[in-house]
């Protein structure tokens, strides 16, 4: 009996001990949930949740996965007044208003740091107006043997077709045509290095540049017509009668009358970390002139304003300055053209730029390259100054006119007698020297030595005055002239300025 009681007491004690232990310990679910709730919930690359006693350095998730990168919204818009540089890609006759014209964009157009109009994009328009030739101009043209003087005309570009086929209306005002553009540089070795650097920066900055590069090959002929083509155009223009054409490669600047909107883009704060920072040494910026500057009217200290047409990047391809950044400078030297055919000179310096936040940053930049009409006869010196030049053919043309005048006054002996009319070739040359084809015909018909002498003397004196005694050529940098501005190491001071402190 006592054995039964002892067994029952033992079983009761064991059951009581077990119930007490279970009531004091929480369940497994209750044990894990507070531990997780006491820690921040983050995405982890670890295969399991670390223990509470694990080291802090273990299984720390990367910082890039903790928070999304902040982004900045950028509006892609081309403001009104921006010029589209267009080169005609086919020959077009100037006959009546409404004639269709076709061209392509020569230089890409940027909005902020993105190419929105690639080079090679198609532009269409029409001849909007053809003015009649005045009676005075027609008479002067006839006396020079040109019986089909060219008409003044205006063109309008109205439709832009992007490489992806999208068409945009572009109300614009086109500048007068420029037949042949030349690129002048002050330091050719620097230009080659900058071309490689800028091409790499643009490729990293925007993948669309790859598309633009495909069009550059097709545009090479349009950019610079060959010598034979220029010679052919020159000969045709001097025929007594010729039709008026716009040749392939003829340049226009079509200024937008309204802004063009291309949507928005996003940039991270890391991509814009260097925005507005210091410009790397020896940087070369591409810009356009806002207002015309001429050696005839400019004086030292006159303001000069330009706008960037391409963004500027750091050596590691971070954006520093977006397109449309303003550059502010002044005229350092201006000398107008003078008599005895002394040409004008002009030198400008850029001293400030406006950062994206509106602040003015001091800089020092001078002209490293300009794009001008070949007929302007300009060149850049090593100090970045622009000078007007003269063609070397002026010595040849003047010498020929003097020789013809001398031959016309010399009697012509034929079969022992003196020909009162002189040699026909000399008479034709003397008349052409003075009044072109009309003078040659009159001199041949007159068969008079005094008439030939008069024509020859007039031609020689006119050539001497035009090439050596008249006022020289002015340096004119027209509005929207393409500029290359070098920053960093300044040019040496001009010799004249150095000699007069």
C-alpha positions as CSV (number, residue, x, y, z in Angstrom):
1,X,0.0,0.0,0.0
2,X,2.7,2.4,0.9
3,X,4.5,1.6,-2.3
4,X,1.5,2.7,-4.3
5,X,1.2,6.0,-2.5
6,X,4.9,6.8,-3.0
7,X,4.6,6.2,-6.8
8,X,1.6,8.5,-7.0
9,X,3.4,11.3,-5.2
10,X,6.4,11.0,-7.5
11,X,4.2,11.3,-10.7
12,X,2.4,14.3,-9.3
13,X,5.7,16.1,-8.5
14,X,7.1,15.5,-12.0
15,X,3.9,16.8,-13.7
16,X,3.9,19.9,-11.6
17,X,7.6,20.6,-12.4
18,X,6.9,20.3,-16.2
19,X,3.9,22.6,-16.1
20,X,5.9,25.2,-14.2
21,X,8.8,25.2,-16.8
22,X,6.4,25.5,-19.8
23,X,4.6,28.4,-18.3
24,X,7.8,30.3,-17.7
25,X,9.3,29.7,-21.2
26,X,7.6,31.5,-24.3
27,X,6.9,29.6,-27.4
28,X,9.4,29.6,-30.4
29,X,7.2,32.0,-32.4
30,X,7.0,34.4,-29.4
31,X,10.7,34.1,-29.0
32,X,11.7,35.1,-32.7
33,X,9.0,37.8,-33.3
34,X,10.3,40.3,-30.7
35,X,13.8,39.9,-31.9
36,X,12.9,40.7,-35.5
37,X,10.7,43.6,-34.5
38,X,13.5,45.2,-32.5
39,X,15.8,45.4,-35.6
40,X,15.3,47.5,-38.8
41,X,14.0,45.5,-41.7
42,X,16.4,45.7,-44.7
43,X,17.2,43.7,-47.7
44,X,20.1,41.4,-47.0
45,X,22.3,39.3,-49.1
46,X,22.8,36.8,-46.3
47,X,21.2,33.4,-46.5
48,X,19.6,33.7,-43.1
49,X,18.9,36.3,-40.4
50,X,22.0,36.9,-38.3
51,X,21.9,36.1,-34.6
52,X,21.6,38.8,-32.0
53,X,25.2,38.1,-30.8
54,X,26.7,38.2,-34.3
55,X,29.3,40.9,-35.1
56,X,28.1,44.2,-36.6
57,X,30.4,43.8,-39.6
58,X,28.9,40.5,-40.7
59,X,26.3,40.4,-43.5
60,X,26.0,44.2,-43.8
61,X,23.9,45.0,-47.0
62,X,25.5,47.3,-49.6
63,X,24.7,51.0,-49.2
64,X,23.3,51.1,-52.8
65,X,20.6,48.7,-51.9
66,X,19.5,50.5,-48.8
67,X,18.1,53.6,-50.5
68,X,17.3,54.5,-54.2
69,X,19.6,57.1,-55.8
70,X,17.9,60.6,-55.8
71,X,17.2,61.8,-59.3
72,X,16.9,65.3,-60.9
73,X,14.3,66.1,-63.6
74,X,15.9,68.0,-66.5
75,X,13.7,69.8,-69.2
76,X,15.0,69.2,-72.7
77,X,14.2,72.4,-74.6
78,X,15.9,74.5,-77.3
79,X,15.1,78.2,-76.7
80,X,13.9,80.5,-79.4
81,X,16.7,82.2,-81.3
82,X,18.9,79.1,-81.4
83,X,20.4,78.8,-84.9
84,X,20.2,75.5,-86.8
85,X,23.2,75.2,-89.0
86,X,22.0,73.8,-92.4
87,X,23.9,72.9,-95.5
88,X,22.0,72.2,-98.8
89,X,22.4,68.7,-100.1
90,X,21.3,69.2,-103.6
91,X,21.5,71.8,-106.4
92,X,18.5,74.1,-106.5
93,X,17.6,76.7,-109.1
94,X,16.4,80.2,-108.1
95,X,13.6,80.7,-110.6
96,X,10.4,81.4,-108.8
97,X,9.1,81.6,-105.2
98,X,7.9,78.3,-103.7
99,X,10.7,76.2,-105.1
100,X,11.5,73.4,-102.6
101,X,14.9,73.2,-101.0
102,X,16.5,70.4,-99.0
103,X,19.4,70.4,-96.5
104,X,20.8,68.6,-93.5
105,X,21.9,69.7,-90.1
106,X,25.7,70.2,-90.0
107,X,26.3,70.4,-86.3
108,X,24.3,68.6,-83.5
109,X,22.1,70.6,-81.3
110,X,22.2,70.0,-77.5
111,X,19.5,70.6,-74.8
112,X,21.3,70.7,-71.4
113,X,23.7,67.7,-72.0
114,X,21.8,65.6,-74.5
115,X,21.8,65.7,-78.3
116,X,18.2,66.3,-79.4
117,X,18.9,67.2,-83.0
118,X,21.7,64.9,-84.4
119,X,23.9,66.0,-87.3
120,X,22.5,64.8,-90.5
121,X,18.9,65.4,-89.7
122,X,16.9,66.3,-92.8
123,X,15.5,69.9,-93.1
124,X,13.1,71.0,-95.8
125,X,11.9,74.5,-96.8
126,X,11.2,76.7,-99.8
127,X,12.3,79.8,-101.6
128,X,10.1,82.4,-100.0
129,X,10.9,85.5,-102.0
130,X,12.9,86.6,-105.1
131,X,13.5,90.3,-105.5
132,X,13.8,92.0,-108.9
133,X,17.1,93.4,-110.1
134,X,17.3,97.2,-110.0
135,X,17.9,99.2,-113.2
136,X,21.2,100.5,-111.9
137,X,22.5,97.1,-110.9
138,X,21.4,95.6,-114.2
139,X,23.2,98.3,-116.2
140,X,26.4,97.9,-114.2
141,X,26.2,94.1,-114.7
142,X,25.7,94.6,-118.5
143,X,28.8,96.8,-118.8
144,X,30.8,94.0,-117.2
145,X,29.5,91.4,-119.7
146,X,27.0,89.7,-117.3
147,X,23.6,89.7,-119.0
148,X,21.9,87.6,-116.2
149,X,22.7,89.3,-112.9
150,X,21.7,87.3,-109.8
151,X,18.6,88.1,-107.9
152,X,18.4,88.6,-104.2
153,X,16.3,86.0,-102.5
154,X,15.1,84.7,-99.2
155,X,14.5,81.1,-98.1
156,X,12.4,79.6,-95.2
157,X,12.9,76.3,-93.5
158,X,9.8,74.8,-91.9
159,X,10.1,71.0,-91.3
160,X,12.7,69.0,-89.5
161,X,12.9,65.2,-89.8
162,X,14.9,63.4,-87.1
163,X,16.8,60.1,-87.9
164,X,14.0,58.1,-86.2
165,X,11.5,59.5,-88.7
166,X,9.8,62.0,-86.3
167,X,8.9,65.3,-88.0
168,X,8.8,68.7,-86.2
169,X,7.6,72.0,-87.4
170,X,10.4,74.6,-87.1
171,X,9.2,78.2,-87.7
172,X,12.5,80.0,-88.4
173,X,14.2,82.9,-90.0
174,X,17.1,82.0,-92.3
175,X,20.2,84.2,-92.7
176,X,21.7,85.1,-96.1
177,X,23.5,82.2,-97.8
178,X,27.2,81.5,-97.3
179,X,28.7,79.6,-100.2
180,X,32.0,78.4,-98.7
181,X,32.9,78.1,-95.0
182,X,36.4,77.7,-93.7
183,X,37.6,76.7,-90.2
184,X,40.4,78.9,-88.9
185,X,42.5,77.8,-86.0
186,X,45.3,79.5,-84.1
187,X,47.0,76.3,-82.9
188,X,46.4,73.3,-85.1
189,X,48.1,70.8,-82.8
190,X,45.7,71.6,-80.0
191,X,42.7,71.2,-82.3
192,X,43.6,67.6,-83.1
193,X,43.9,66.7,-79.5
194,X,40.6,68.4,-78.6
195,X,38.8,66.6,-81.4
196,X,39.7,63.2,-79.9
197,X,38.9,64.3,-76.3
198,X,35.6,65.9,-77.2
199,X,34.5,62.9,-79.3
200,X,35.2,60.6,-76.3
201,X,33.3,62.8,-73.9
202,X,30.3,63.1,-76.2
203,X,30.2,59.3,-76.7
204,X,30.2,58.7,-72.9
205,X,27.7,61.5,-72.3
206,X,25.1,60.4,-74.8
207,X,24.8,57.3,-76.8
208,X,22.9,59.2,-79.5
209,X,26.2,60.6,-80.7
210,X,26.8,57.2,-82.4
211,X,23.9,57.9,-84.6
212,X,25.2,61.4,-85.4
213,X,28.6,60.0,-86.3
214,X,27.1,58.0,-89.1
215,X,25.9,61.1,-90.8
216,X,29.2,62.9,-90.6
217,X,30.7,60.8,-93.3
218,X,28.0,61.7,-95.7
219,X,28.3,65.4,-94.8
220,X,32.0,65.7,-95.6
221,X,31.5,66.7,-99.2
222,X,28.8,69.1,-98.2
223,X,31.0,70.8,-95.7
224,X,33.8,71.6,-98.0
225,X,33.5,71.5,-101.8
226,X,36.6,70.5,-103.7
227,X,38.8,72.8,-105.7
228,X,37.6,71.5,-109.1
229,X,34.0,72.1,-108.0
230,X,34.8,75.7,-106.9
231,X,36.7,76.3,-110.2
232,X,33.7,75.1,-112.2
233,X,31.3,77.3,-110.3
234,X,33.7,80.3,-110.8
235,X,33.8,79.7,-114.6
236,X,30.1,79.3,-114.9
237,X,29.4,82.5,-113.0
238,X,31.5,84.5,-115.5
239,X,29.7,83.4,-118.6
240,X,27.6,86.1,-120.3
241,X,24.4,84.3,-119.5
242,X,23.9,81.7,-116.8
243,X,21.1,80.5,-114.6
244,X,21.2,81.2,-110.9
245,X,21.6,78.1,-108.6
246,X,22.1,77.3,-105.0
247,X,25.0,74.9,-105.0
248,X,25.3,71.9,-102.6
249,X,27.0,72.9,-99.5
250,X,25.5,76.4,-99.4
251,X,25.2,77.3,-95.7
252,X,22.3,78.9,-93.8
253,X,21.6,79.6,-90.2
254,X,17.9,79.1,-89.4
255,X,17.1,80.9,-86.1
256,X,14.1,79.3,-84.4
257,X,11.2,81.7,-83.9
258,X,9.7,79.4,-81.2
259,X,11.2,77.1,-78.6
260,X,11.3,73.3,-79.3
261,X,10.4,70.9,-76.5
262,X,11.8,67.4,-76.4
263,X,10.4,66.2,-73.1
264,X,12.2,65.6,-69.9
265,X,15.2,63.5,-68.8
266,X,16.4,62.3,-65.4
267,X,19.9,62.6,-64.0
268,X,21.2,61.3,-60.7
269,X,22.9,63.7,-58.2
270,X,26.1,61.8,-58.7
271,X,26.1,62.6,-62.5
272,X,25.6,66.3,-61.6
273,X,28.1,66.4,-58.7
274,X,30.6,68.6,-60.6
275,X,28.0,70.9,-62.2
276,X,29.3,74.4,-62.1
277,X,32.7,73.4,-60.8
278,X,36.1,74.7,-62.0
279,X,36.9,74.1,-65.7
280,X,39.8,71.7,-66.4
281,X,43.0,73.3,-67.6
282,X,43.4,73.7,-71.4
283,X,39.7,73.1,-72.1
284,X,38.3,74.0,-75.5
285,X,34.7,75.1,-75.6
286,X,32.4,75.3,-78.6
287,X,30.1,78.4,-78.6
288,X,28.3,80.8,-80.9
289,X,28.5,84.6,-80.9
290,X,25.3,86.3,-79.8
291,X,25.9,89.8,-81.3
292,X,28.0,90.9,-84.2
293,X,31.4,92.4,-83.5
294,X,33.3,94.5,-86.1
295,X,36.6,96.2,-86.1
296,X,35.0,99.2,-87.8
297,X,32.8,100.0,-84.9
298,X,34.2,98.2,-81.8
299,X,36.4,99.9,-79.2
300,X,38.4,98.5,-76.4
301,X,36.1,97.4,-73.5
302,X,33.0,96.8,-75.6
303,X,31.2,93.7,-74.2
304,X,31.1,90.4,-76.1
305,X,28.6,87.7,-75.4
306,X,28.7,84.0,-76.5
307,X,26.6,80.9,-75.6
308,X,27.9,77.3,-75.4
309,X,26.7,75.0,-78.1
310,X,28.1,71.9,-76.6
311,X,28.4,70.8,-72.9
312,X,31.7,70.7,-71.1
313,X,32.8,67.5,-69.2
314,X,35.6,66.7,-66.7
315,X,38.4,64.3,-67.6
316,X,36.4,61.5,-66.0
317,X,33.3,62.5,-68.0
318,X,31.2,64.2,-65.4
319,X,29.1,67.2,-66.6
320,X,30.6,70.6,-65.6
321,X,28.7,73.1,-67.8
322,X,25.6,72.4,-69.9
323,X,24.8,73.8,-73.3
324,X,23.4,77.3,-73.4
325,X,25.8,78.5,-70.7
326,X,26.6,82.2,-71.2
327,X,30.2,83.4,-71.7
328,X,30.9,87.1,-71.1
329,X,33.9,88.9,-72.4
330,X,35.1,92.2,-73.9
331,X,37.1,93.6,-76.8
332,X,40.8,93.9,-76.0
333,X,42.0,95.4,-79.3
334,X,40.2,96.8,-82.2
335,X,41.8,98.6,-85.2
336,X,39.6,99.6,-88.1
337,X,40.7,99.3,-91.7
338,X,42.5,102.3,-93.1
339,X,43.6,103.7,-96.5
340,X,46.5,102.3,-98.5
341,X,44.7,99.0,-98.1
342,X,45.6,98.5,-94.4
343,X,43.2,95.9,-93.0
344,X,41.4,95.8,-89.7
345,X,42.3,93.8,-86.6
346,X,40.2,92.5,-83.7
347,X,41.0,90.6,-80.5
348,X,38.5,89.6,-77.8
349,X,38.9,87.9,-74.4
350,X,36.3,86.0,-72.3
351,X,36.5,86.8,-68.6
352,X,33.4,85.4,-67.0
353,X,30.9,82.5,-67.4
354,X,27.5,82.2,-65.8
355,X,27.1,78.9,-63.9
356,X,23.8,77.0,-63.8
357,X,23.0,78.5,-60.4
358,X,23.3,82.0,-61.8
359,X,26.7,82.9,-60.3
360,X,29.5,84.5,-62.3
361,X,32.8,82.6,-62.3
362,X,36.0,84.4,-63.4
363,X,37.8,82.7,-66.3
364,X,40.3,83.6,-69.0
365,X,39.6,82.4,-72.5
366,X,40.5,83.5,-76.0
367,X,39.7,82.5,-79.6
368,X,41.2,79.3,-80.7
369,X,39.1,78.8,-83.8
370,X,36.3,80.4,-85.8
371,X,34.1,79.3,-88.8
372,X,33.8,82.1,-91.4
373,X,33.0,82.6,-95.0
374,X,36.0,82.1,-97.3
375,X,35.3,85.4,-98.9
376,X,35.9,87.2,-95.6
377,X,39.7,86.6,-96.0
378,X,40.3,86.2,-92.2
379,X,43.0,84.5,-90.2
380,X,43.9,83.9,-86.6
381,X,47.3,84.6,-85.1
382,X,48.9,82.7,-82.2
383,X,47.5,85.2,-79.7
384,X,43.9,84.6,-80.8
385,X,43.6,87.8,-82.7
386,X,41.6,88.0,-86.0
387,X,43.1,89.8,-89.0
388,X,41.8,90.5,-92.4
389,X,44.1,89.3,-95.2
390,X,44.5,90.0,-99.0
391,X,44.7,87.4,-101.7
392,X,48.1,87.0,-103.3
393,X,46.5,87.2,-106.7
394,X,46.2,90.9,-106.4
395,X,49.8,91.3,-107.4
396,X,49.2,89.1,-110.5
397,X,46.0,90.8,-111.5
398,X,47.5,94.3,-111.1
399,X,50.7,93.4,-113.0
400,X,48.6,91.9,-115.8
401,X,46.5,95.1,-116.1
402,X,49.6,97.3,-116.2
403,X,51.2,95.1,-118.9
404,X,48.1,95.2,-121.1
405,X,47.9,99.0,-120.8
406,X,51.6,99.2,-121.8
407,X,51.1,96.9,-124.8
408,X,48.0,98.8,-126.0
409,X,50.1,102.0,-126.2
410,X,52.8,100.2,-128.2
411,X,52.4,100.4,-132.1
412,X,51.8,97.1,-133.8
413,X,54.0,96.5,-136.9
414,X,52.6,94.1,-139.5
415,X,54.4,93.6,-142.9
416,X,56.5,96.7,-142.4
417,X,53.5,99.0,-141.8
418,X,51.9,100.2,-138.6
419,X,48.5,98.8,-137.8
420,X,46.4,101.8,-136.5
421,X,44.1,99.5,-134.5
422,X,46.8,97.6,-132.8
423,X,46.9,93.8,-132.2
424,X,43.4,92.4,-131.8
425,X,44.4,90.3,-128.8
426,X,45.8,93.3,-127.1
427,X,42.8,95.4,-127.8
428,X,40.5,92.7,-126.4
429,X,42.7,92.4,-123.3
430,X,42.7,96.2,-122.7
431,X,39.0,96.5,-123.1
432,X,38.4,93.5,-120.8
433,X,40.7,95.0,-118.2
434,X,38.6,98.1,-118.0
435,X,35.0,96.9,-118.6
436,X,34.9,93.2,-118.9
437,X,33.3,91.5,-121.9
438,X,31.5,94.7,-123.0
439,X,34.9,96.6,-123.0
440,X,36.5,93.8,-125.1
441,X,33.7,94.0,-127.7
442,X,33.8,97.8,-127.9
443,X,37.6,97.8,-128.2
444,X,37.6,95.2,-131.0
445,X,34.9,97.0,-132.9
446,X,36.5,100.4,-132.6
447,X,39.9,99.3,-134.0
448,X,41.4,102.4,-132.4
449,X,44.6,102.5,-130.5
450,X,43.5,105.5,-128.4
451,X,40.3,103.6,-127.4
452,X,42.4,100.6,-126.4
453,X,44.8,102.7,-124.5
454,X,41.9,104.4,-122.6
455,X,40.4,101.1,-121.6
456,X,43.9,99.7,-120.6
457,X,44.8,102.8,-118.5
458,X,41.4,102.7,-116.8
459,X,41.8,99.0,-116.0
460,X,45.3,99.4,-114.6
461,X,44.5,102.4,-112.5
462,X,41.3,100.8,-111.2
463,X,43.3,97.6,-110.2
464,X,46.0,99.7,-108.5
465,X,43.5,101.7,-106.5
466,X,41.4,98.6,-105.5
467,X,44.3,96.4,-104.5
468,X,46.8,98.9,-103.0
469,X,45.3,102.4,-102.4
470,X,41.7,101.9,-101.2
471,X,40.6,101.2,-97.6
472,X,41.4,97.7,-96.4
473,X,39.0,94.9,-95.3
474,X,37.3,95.0,-91.9
475,X,37.2,92.1,-89.5
476,X,33.5,91.2,-89.0
477,X,32.4,88.4,-86.7
478,X,28.8,88.0,-87.6
479,X,26.0,87.0,-85.2
480,X,25.9,83.2,-84.6
481,X,29.5,82.8,-85.8
482,X,30.8,79.4,-84.5
483,X,33.6,79.9,-82.0
484,X,36.2,77.7,-80.3
485,X,37.3,79.3,-77.0
486,X,40.4,78.0,-75.2
487,X,40.5,78.2,-71.4
488,X,43.3,77.5,-69.0
489,X,46.7,78.6,-70.1
490,X,46.3,82.2,-71.5
491,X,47.8,83.3,-74.7
492,X,50.9,85.5,-74.5
493,X,50.2,89.2,-74.6
494,X,50.2,90.9,-78.0
495,X,53.5,92.5,-78.9
496,X,52.0,95.9,-79.2
497,X,50.4,95.8,-75.8
498,X,53.7,94.5,-74.3
499,X,55.7,97.4,-75.7
500,X,53.3,100.0,-74.3
501,X,52.5,99.1,-70.6
